[in-house]
């Protein structure tokens, strides 16, 4: 089976005069725009990374603070009070450590 030959559609090439410096100027402008966009993208990415790290540090402080609050319930016996007091000291030490890391990173 043979397929009938279809002639290609006629194409017209339109040539306009372009100043030789114009394409270079357009290319430079495009390069500048792409460079600005690239820098903006990199800054946005870094801001997201920094924000994610900060959120993780704050989450650690929150968890440590919740641990402190959890052990402040009213104890029923002296043994429970002593155990909770020890647990609170440990939780407060964790909270201080998490807060110290947070402020250390914020200063740096």
Order of alpha helices (4+ residues) and beta strands (2+ residues): alpha-alpha
